[in-house]
Amino acid sequence: MTAELLFLYCPTCTRECLAEAPPCPDGHGDQCPDRACVECGTALLLDAPLFATVPVRRGRSAA
């Protein structure tokens, strides 16, 4: 198994820093989107959703 170095922007350090995967209590394993800045410990996310999508229900119009 080869460890891959991952650098992500850390808003606390205000620069790109090395990020690591903390232990995942949710059972995601290698697919866990959580990362933490190695320097300060700030939680970082990979592929964080930008917008929540909510289905829209359209009412029936009276004919």
OpenMM code with the backbone's topology and positions (N, CA, C; nanometers):
from openmm import Vec3, app, unit

residues = "MET THR ALA GLU LEU LEU PHE LEU TYR CYS PRO THR CYS THR ARG GLU CYS LEU ALA GLU ALA PRO PRO CYS PRO ASP GLY HIS GLY ASP GLN CYS PRO ASP ARG ALA CYS VAL GLU CYS GLY THR ALA LEU LEU LEU ASP ALA PRO LEU PHE ALA THR VAL PRO VAL ARG ARG GLY ARG SER ALA ALA".split()
positions = [
    Vec3(0.0845, -0.1179, 0.0000),
    Vec3(0.0000, 0.0000, 0.0000),
    Vec3(0.0886, 0.1236, 0.0000),
    Vec3(0.0628, 0.2152, -0.0913),
    Vec3(0.1421, 0.3364, -0.1038),
    Vec3(0.0630, 0.4547, -0.0509),
    Vec3(0.1239, 0.5298, 0.0397),
    Vec3(0.0583, 0.6500, 0.0917),
    Vec3(0.0799, 0.7638, -0.0072),
    Vec3(-0.0279, 0.8347, -0.0374),
    Vec3(-0.0213, 0.9460, -0.1304),
    Vec3(-0.0232, 1.0763, -0.0515),
    Vec3(0.0695, 1.1674, -0.0821),
    Vec3(0.0713, 1.2967, -0.0144),
    Vec3(-0.0376, 1.3849, -0.0734),
    Vec3(-0.1132, 1.4487, 0.0122),
    Vec3(-0.2236, 1.5322, -0.0316),
    Vec3(-0.2089, 1.6692, 0.0343),
    Vec3(-0.2015, 1.7716, -0.0483),
    Vec3(-0.1945, 1.9082, 0.0015),
    Vec3(-0.3267, 1.9771, -0.0299),
    Vec3(-0.3881, 2.0341, 0.0742),
    Vec3(-0.5150, 2.1050, 0.0603),
    Vec3(-0.5015, 2.2434, 0.1219),
    Vec3(-0.5848, 2.3363, 0.0759),
    Vec3(-0.5844, 2.4697, 0.1339),
    Vec3(-0.6457, 2.4638, 0.2733),
    Vec3(-0.5752, 2.5167, 0.3704),
    Vec3(-0.6227, 2.5221, 0.5084),
    Vec3(-0.6608, 2.6665, 0.5398),
    Vec3(-0.7879, 2.6916, 0.5746),
    Vec3(-0.8295, 2.8283, 0.6045),
    Vec3(-0.7679, 2.8841, 0.7331),
    Vec3(-0.7276, 2.7986, 0.8248),
    Vec3(-0.6646, 2.8444, 0.9482),
    Vec3(-0.5200, 2.8856, 0.9241),
    Vec3(-0.4471, 2.8031, 0.8499),
    Vec3(-0.3065, 2.8330, 0.8186),
    Vec3(-0.2947, 2.9333, 0.7031),
    Vec3(-0.4033, 2.9535, 0.6292),
    Vec3(-0.4130, 3.0409, 0.5107),
    Vec3(-0.3103, 3.0067, 0.4028),
    Vec3(-0.2917, 2.8762, 0.3827),
    Vec3(-0.2039, 2.8274, 0.2767),
    Vec3(-0.2294, 2.6780, 0.2564),
    Vec3(-0.1681, 2.6226, 0.1525),
    Vec3(-0.1789, 2.4788, 0.1308),
    Vec3(-0.0893, 2.4056, 0.2296),
    Vec3(-0.1448, 2.3036, 0.2910),
    Vec3(-0.0720, 2.2238, 0.3899),
    Vec3(-0.0956, 2.0757, 0.3627),
    Vec3(-0.0102, 1.9949, 0.4173),
    Vec3(-0.0265, 1.8504, 0.4085),
    Vec3(-0.1504, 1.8112, 0.4873),
    Vec3(-0.2343, 1.7269, 0.4293),
    Vec3(-0.3571, 1.6811, 0.4946),
    Vec3(-0.3521, 1.5295, 0.5085),
    Vec3(-0.4109, 1.4803, 0.6166),
    Vec3(-0.4149, 1.3357, 0.6384),
    Vec3(-0.5565, 1.2936, 0.6741),
    Vec3(-0.5852, 1.1677, 0.6550),
    Vec3(-0.7168, 1.1133, 0.6895),
    Vec3(-0.7156, 1.0724, 0.8366),
    Vec3(-0.8022, 1.1332, 0.9171),
    Vec3(-0.8117, 1.0907, 1.0571),
    Vec3(-0.8887, 0.9590, 1.0652),
    Vec3(-0.8869, 0.8924, 1.1793),
    Vec3(-0.9674, 0.7704, 1.1928),
    Vec3(-1.1148, 0.8015, 1.1640),
    Vec3(-1.1786, 0.7173, 1.0847),
    Vec3(-1.3167, 0.7427, 1.0426),
    Vec3(-1.4148, 0.6592, 1.1253),
    Vec3(-1.4939, 0.7241, 1.2112),
    Vec3(-1.5914, 0.6494, 1.2912),
    Vec3(-1.7148, 0.6072, 1.2117),
    Vec3(-1.7290, 0.6593, 1.0889),
    Vec3(-1.8467, 0.6286, 1.0075),
    Vec3(-1.8300, 0.5055, 0.9199),
    Vec3(-1.7120, 0.4448, 0.9207),
    Vec3(-1.6908, 0.3234, 0.8436),
    Vec3(-1.6661, 0.3449, 0.6951),
    Vec3(-1.6254, 0.4646, 0.6534),
    Vec3(-1.5978, 0.4908, 0.5121),
    Vec3(-1.4687, 0.4261, 0.4630),
    Vec3(-1.3772, 0.3972, 0.5531),
    Vec3(-1.2500, 0.3373, 0.5128),
    Vec3(-1.1699, 0.4333, 0.4274),
    Vec3(-1.1124, 0.3843, 0.3171),
    Vec3(-1.0306, 0.4670, 0.2283),
    Vec3(-1.1122, 0.5707, 0.1523),
    Vec3(-1.2434, 0.5556, 0.1471),
    Vec3(-1.3298, 0.6485, 0.0742),
    Vec3(-1.3785, 0.7650, 0.1604),
    Vec3(-1.3308, 0.7765, 0.2821),
    Vec3(-1.3758, 0.8818, 0.3730),
    Vec3(-1.3364, 1.0190, 0.3188),
    Vec3(-1.4316, 1.1145, 0.3126),
    Vec3(-1.4013, 1.2474, 0.2601),
    Vec3(-1.3342, 1.3392, 0.3625),
    Vec3(-1.3232, 1.2966, 0.4869),
    Vec3(-1.2647, 1.3816, 0.5904),
    Vec3(-1.1125, 1.3828, 0.5827),
    Vec3(-1.0557, 1.4996, 0.6000),
    Vec3(-0.9104, 1.5169, 0.6098),
    Vec3(-0.8851, 1.6181, 0.7192),
    Vec3(-0.7642, 1.6190, 0.7713),
    Vec3(-0.7248, 1.7156, 0.8731),
    Vec3(-0.5894, 1.7734, 0.8363),
    Vec3(-0.5732, 1.9031, 0.8617),
    Vec3(-0.4458, 1.9696, 0.8373),
    Vec3(-0.3437, 1.9117, 0.9349),
    Vec3(-0.2302, 1.8703, 0.8851),
    Vec3(-0.1264, 1.8099, 0.9683),
    Vec3(-0.0654, 1.9139, 1.0633),
    Vec3(-0.0637, 2.0391, 1.0219),
    Vec3(0.0006, 2.1422, 1.1031),
    Vec3(-0.0865, 2.1947, 1.2168),
    Vec3(-0.2163, 2.2191, 1.1913),
    Vec3(-0.2999, 2.2797, 1.2954),
    Vec3(-0.4178, 2.1928, 1.3380),
    Vec3(-0.4501, 2.0899, 1.2590),
    Vec3(-0.5595, 1.9998, 1.2946),
    Vec3(-0.6969, 2.0422, 1.2450),
    Vec3(-0.7048, 2.1510, 1.1684),
    Vec3(-0.8338, 2.1948, 1.1155),
    Vec3(-0.8951, 2.0861, 1.0287),
    Vec3(-1.0246, 2.0606, 1.0484),
    Vec3(-1.0957, 1.9614, 0.9677),
    Vec3(-1.1152, 2.0150, 0.8269),
    Vec3(-1.0874, 1.9330, 0.7271),
    Vec3(-1.1023, 1.9681, 0.5864),
    Vec3(-1.1874, 1.8602, 0.5210),
    Vec3(-1.2600, 1.8956, 0.4168),
    Vec3(-1.3432, 1.7992, 0.3453),
    Vec3(-1.3007, 1.7901, 0.2003),
    Vec3(-1.3039, 1.6706, 0.1462),
    Vec3(-1.2844, 1.6491, 0.0033),
    Vec3(-1.4211, 1.6418, -0.0607),
    Vec3(-1.4378, 1.7040, -0.1768),
    Vec3(-1.5637, 1.6980, -0.2504),
    Vec3(-1.6839, 1.7393, -0.1667),
    Vec3(-1.6699, 1.8474, -0.0924),
    Vec3(-1.7819, 1.8969, -0.0128),
    Vec3(-1.8904, 1.9496, -0.1058),
    Vec3(-2.0173, 1.9185, -0.0793),
    Vec3(-2.1237, 1.9699, -0.1643),
    Vec3(-2.1345, 2.1214, -0.1516),
    Vec3(-2.1515, 2.1885, -0.2632),
    Vec3(-2.1631, 2.3341, -0.2606),
    Vec3(-2.3059, 2.3791, -0.2357),
    Vec3(-2.4014, 2.3038, -0.2876),
    Vec3(-2.5416, 2.3394, -0.2735),
    Vec3(-2.6221, 2.2147, -0.2408),
    Vec3(-2.7200, 2.2309, -0.1546),
    Vec3(-2.8109, 2.1204, -0.1265),
    Vec3(-2.9210, 2.1224, -0.2328),
    Vec3(-2.9512, 2.0070, -0.2851),
    Vec3(-3.0588, 2.0000, -0.3836),
    Vec3(-3.1830, 1.9449, -0.3162),
    Vec3(-3.2926, 2.0141, -0.3366),
    Vec3(-3.4201, 1.9747, -0.2768),
    Vec3(-3.5191, 1.9567, -0.3903),
    Vec3(-3.5847, 1.8411, -0.3983),
    Vec3(-3.6827, 1.8219, -0.5050),
    Vec3(-3.8000, 1.9192, -0.4873),
    Vec3(-3.8479, 1.9719, -0.5950),
    Vec3(-3.9578, 2.0666, -0.5935),
    Vec3(-4.0839, 1.9943, -0.6355),
    Vec3(-4.1870, 2.0052, -0.5534),
    Vec3(-4.3165, 1.9464, -0.5882),
    Vec3(-4.4039, 2.0555, -0.6442),
    Vec3(-4.4539, 2.0306, -0.7608),
    Vec3(-4.5403, 2.1273, -0.8243),
    Vec3(-4.6855, 2.0851, -0.8023),
    Vec3(-4.7628, 2.1817, -0.7596),
    Vec3(-4.9060, 2.1530, -0.7374),
    Vec3(-4.9791, 2.1411, -0.8690),
    Vec3(-5.0907, 2.0745, -0.8650),
    Vec3(-5.1735, 2.0616, -0.9849),
    Vec3(-5.2496, 2.1913, -1.0059),
    Vec3(-5.2509, 2.2375, -1.1266),
    Vec3(-5.3250, 2.3607, -1.1560),
    Vec3(-5.4715, 2.3263, -1.1840),
    Vec3(-5.5578, 2.4189, -1.1463),
    Vec3(-5.7011, 2.3973, -1.1697),
    Vec3(-5.7297, 2.4215, -1.3177),
    Vec3(-5.8084, 2.3348, -1.3781),
    Vec3(-5.8379, 2.3486, -1.5206),
    Vec3(-5.9698, 2.4121, -1.5441),
] * unit.nanometer
topology = app.Topology()
chain = topology.addChain("A")
for resn in residues:
    res = topology.addResidue(resn, chain)
    for name in ("N", "CA", "C"):
        topology.addAtom(name, app.Element.getBySymbol(name[0]), res)
